[in-house]
Amino acid sequence: MWSRIATLVPLDKQAHFWAGGCIALVAVHFASLYVVGVLAAIFAGFVKEMIDENTGGSFDPFDFMATMAGGIVFSVIVWL
């Protein structure tokens, strides 16, 4: 099953998902509030896409959503 998902989801989006999750875990660890993990992932994803846009790239909403999804999923897992 996981190999099928890995082939359907581009590697770039997977990296954004995992990065959002890692950011959320670190934020939850230091802040002890689960919502802070989600907000940190959202903020990091937005900043990353703004950097991309300002350095000649473009703002990719799907990269932003993948980062945000990782933050949400990992924050919920820690919360449970």
Secondary structure, DSSP 8 states (H G I E B T S, - for coil): -HHHHHHHS-HHHHHHHHHHHHHHHHHHHHH--HHHHHHHHHHHHHHHHHHHHHTTS---HHHHHHHHHHHHHHHHHHH-
